[in-house]
Amino acid sequence: MPSQPPRILLVDDEESVQKLLAYPLRKEGYEVVPARDGEEALERFGEGDVDLIVLDVMLPKRDGFDVCRRLRARSPVPIIMLTAKAEEFDKVLGLELGADDYITKPFSMREFRSRVKAALRRVELVRERERDGAGEPLDVGDLEIDLGKRAVTTRGEPVRLTYVEFEILATLARSPGRVFSRTALLEGLWGDAAYRDPRTVDVHIRHLREKLEREPREPEYIFTVRGVGYRFRDT
């Protein structure tokens, strides 16, 4: 039986943007589910499996930040946020609410297709790892990382991580002591670092420390190597 095409929930209230973005997605063979406000986005998400969400920030009824927060509480599905604003606040807020990636308007179709393909490629990689198994769990101090189940516990308590947070943690923990640059972490996540601000890695690292460390300002697991990047503690 042929596999089903990836299903993308496209959330934007502007008809012109819906048409502009849906056309290249359908041309690539993806199924596009449109939604034109925040309430409709949540309804459409509940109607069936979705592989990726492209979510505008400025929406009627519920803005994209609220929708992102609600979706992330229900599912680890990848979310790419679209914002017409270039301020760092918007980017950081989206990431803090659980978005995996963001694109600032205006953007090129090449960039848009690149981001979508990278996100869907990550989804398929996760499914392949789940099918093939991902090796023995990693135990370091009070932290346990089950690579196969994509589950993390610290001090006996489960920790909910976003897709990107888990991938960064797993990448670092698989190579304790090795220093990874921000660019290397981006390339490991998306296949390349094109169009992406390396500083977004800092936001995800901060979230990881807040979730995993007893004292985020005095980390036990994830260390900063100034001027270079990050490393996981030696086991």
C-alpha positions in Angstrom: 0.0 0.0 0.0 1.4 3.5 -0.9 2.1 5.7 2.1 -0.1 8.7 2.7 1.3 12.1 1.7 2.4 14.3 4.6 -0.5 16.4 6.0 0.1 20.0 6.7 -2.2 22.3 8.6 -1.8 25.8 7.1 -3.1 28.6 9.4 -3.3 32.1 8.0 -6.2 34.5 7.8 -5.2 36.1 4.5 -6.6 34.4 1.4 -3.7 35.6 -0.7 -1.2 34.0 1.7 -3.2 30.7 1.8 -3.1 30.5 -2.0 0.6 31.5 -2.2 1.8 28.9 0.3 -0.7 26.1 -0.5 0.3 25.9 -4.2 3.9 24.9 -3.7 3.0 22.5 -0.9 0.4 20.7 -3.0 2.8 20.7 -6.0 5.3 18.9 -3.7 2.6 16.3 -3.1 1.6 17.3 0.4 -2.0 17.4 1.6 -2.9 20.9 2.8 -5.6 21.5 5.4 -6.4 25.3 5.5 -7.5 27.2 8.6 -8.1 30.9 8.7 -8.3 31.7 12.4 -7.1 30.4 15.7 -10.3 28.6 16.7 -10.5 26.9 13.3 -6.9 25.8 13.6 -7.6 24.0 16.8 -10.7 22.4 15.3 -8.9 21.2 12.2 -6.1 19.8 14.3 -8.5 17.7 16.2 -10.1 16.2 13.1 -7.2 14.0 12.1 -3.4 13.3 12.1 -1.2 16.2 11.1 2.5 16.0 10.3 3.3 19.7 10.3 1.7 23.0 11.3 2.5 26.3 9.5 1.1 28.9 11.9 0.8 32.6 11.4 1.2 34.8 14.5 -1.5 37.4 13.7 -4.8 35.6 13.6 -8.5 36.4 14.4 -10.1 34.9 17.5 -6.9 33.4 18.9 -3.5 34.6 18.0 -0.8 32.2 16.9 1.0 32.3 20.2 -2.1 31.1 22.1 -2.7 28.4 19.4 0.9 27.3 19.6 0.7 26.9 23.4 -2.5 24.9 23.2 -1.3 22.7 20.4 2.0 22.0 22.1 0.2 20.9 25.3 -1.6 18.3 23.2 1.1 17.1 20.7 4.8 17.2 19.8 3.9 17.9 16.1 6.4 20.3 14.5 5.2 23.9 14.3 6.7 26.5 12.0 5.5 30.0 13.0 5.1 32.8 10.5 5.6 36.4 11.8 5.5 39.7 10.0 7.6 41.2 12.8 11.4 41.0 13.0 11.7 41.8 16.7 13.6 39.3 18.7 10.7 39.2 21.2 8.4 37.5 18.8 10.9 34.9 17.8 11.9 34.1 21.4 8.2 34.0 22.5 7.3 31.6 19.8 10.2 29.3 20.7 9.4 29.5 24.4 5.8 28.4 23.7 7.1 25.3 21.9 7.5 26.3 18.2 10.2 24.4 16.4 11.0 27.0 13.8 10.0 30.4 12.6 10.0 32.4 9.4 9.9 36.2 9.3 7.8 37.8 6.5 8.6 38.6 3.8 10.4 35.3 2.8 11.2 33.5 -0.4 9.5 30.4 -1.6 12.9 28.7 -1.6 13.3 29.4 2.1 9.7 28.3 2.8 10.1 25.0 1.0 13.4 24.4 2.7 11.9 24.9 6.1 9.0 22.6 5.4 11.1 19.9 3.9 13.5 20.0 6.8 10.7 19.7 9.3 9.0 16.8 7.5 12.4 15.1 7.2 12.8 15.3 10.9 9.4 13.7 11.4 10.4 10.8 9.2 13.8 10.4 10.9 12.0 10.1 14.3 9.7 7.4 12.9 12.6 5.5 11.5 14.4 5.6 14.8 11.2 4.4 16.6 11.0 1.5 14.1 14.6 0.5 14.3 15.2 1.2 17.9 17.7 3.8 19.2 19.9 2.0 21.5 20.2 1.7 25.3 18.9 4.5 27.5 21.5 7.0 28.7 21.8 7.4 32.5 23.8 10.3 33.8 23.4 11.2 37.5 19.7 11.8 38.1 19.0 12.1 34.4 17.7 9.3 32.2 17.3 9.7 28.4 15.4 6.9 26.7 16.3 7.5 23.0 13.9 4.9 21.7 10.8 6.2 23.5 12.0 9.8 23.3 11.3 10.1 27.0 13.3 11.9 29.7 13.2 11.7 33.4 15.1 13.7 36.0 15.2 12.8 39.7 12.5 10.2 39.0 10.1 12.7 37.4 9.1 12.7 33.7 10.1 15.8 31.7 8.2 17.0 28.7 10.5 18.2 25.9 9.7 19.6 22.5 11.1 17.9 19.5 13.9 20.3 19.1 14.8 20.2 22.8 15.0 16.5 22.8 17.1 16.3 19.7 19.6 18.9 21.1 19.8 17.0 24.4 20.2 13.6 22.6 22.9 15.0 20.3 24.9 16.4 23.2 24.4 13.4 25.5 25.5 10.9 22.9 28.9 12.5 22.8 29.7 13.6 26.4 32.5 16.1 26.6 32.4 17.0 22.9 31.9 20.6 22.1 29.2 21.4 19.6 29.0 24.8 17.9 25.6 26.4 17.5 25.9 25.9 13.7 26.7 22.2 14.2 23.6 21.7 16.3 21.5 23.5 13.7 22.9 21.4 10.9 22.2 18.2 13.0 18.6 19.2 13.4 17.7 20.5 10.0 20.4 19.2 7.7 21.8 22.7 7.2 21.9 26.1 9.0 20.6 28.1 6.1 18.2 31.0 7.0 18.5 30.2 10.7 19.7 32.4 13.5 22.3 30.5 15.6 21.0 32.3 18.7 17.8 30.3 18.6 20.0 27.4 19.9 20.6 29.5 23.1 16.8 29.7 23.7 16.4 25.9 23.5 19.5 25.4 25.7 18.0 27.7 28.3 14.7 25.8 28.2 16.5 22.5 28.7 18.4 23.8 31.7 15.2 25.2 33.2 13.6 21.7 32.8 16.5 19.5 33.7 18.9 21.3 36.1 18.4 21.9 39.8 20.0 25.3 39.4 19.8 26.4 35.7 22.5 29.1 36.4 24.8 26.4 37.7 24.3 23.5 35.3 25.2 19.9 36.1 24.6 18.5 32.6 24.8 21.1 29.8 27.7 23.5 29.8 28.5 26.6 27.8 31.9 26.8 26.1 32.3 30.5 25.6 32.9 31.6 22.1 32.3 28.1 20.8 29.1 26.4 21.8 27.9 23.7 24.2 28.9 20.3 25.6 27.3 17.6 27.8 29.1 16.7 31.0 31.6 13.8 30.9 30.2 10.6 32.2 
